[in-house]
């Protein structure tokens, strides 16, 4: 016994078959095929034009429009970036001149640069020799001392622990360099991480020596 859904399915199939047979048997009238012909828009074309010239004209319009849009976008982006660029007074503060002539061996200078604390230490001969001797030690972040200083007498580093950004204490820790009491990171006299959770050495900012007693912080 057929269910209601089965009956409906059978009726739909029969209708489809009937329609296909009906349209297939429609005869041609006056020799004209019953197939749908592609419409022609020739009557609407501009006089004296053809399909090829119309295509060329359309491509020309698309190309020039695209070039114009691209140029306008470039100018807009340039204007936005110019507005976002730092002003002259901000750029002037990006580099600061530091007088280190009064900094004696074993003393440390603390200053602020680009919103971050900076340590400048006049190292003692013992600190220099120890840092250089530890170049061959098993370091978590290997760097030789000479790659971290431009003058062996002075070490310039950001006073920001590479673990969570705390400010380490100068002249403390197991290696008599820098010690971060927050989570126990120990740095040596070259600012290299030697013990604790910090993954990297203390960062060396860009700087140059102007003369023996002055350096320019923020320039290379």
ABEGO torsion letter per residue (X at the ends): XBBAAAAAAAAAAAAAAAAAAAAAABBBBGGBBABBBBBBAAAABBBGBBAAAAAAAAAAAAAAAAAAAAAAAAAAAAAAAAAABBBAAAAAAABBBBBAAABBBGBBBBBBBGGBBBBBBBBBAAAAAAAAAAAABBBABBBBAAAABABAABBBBBBBBAAAGBBBBBGBEAAGBBBBAAAGBBBBAAGBBABEABABBBBBBBBBBABAABBBBGBX
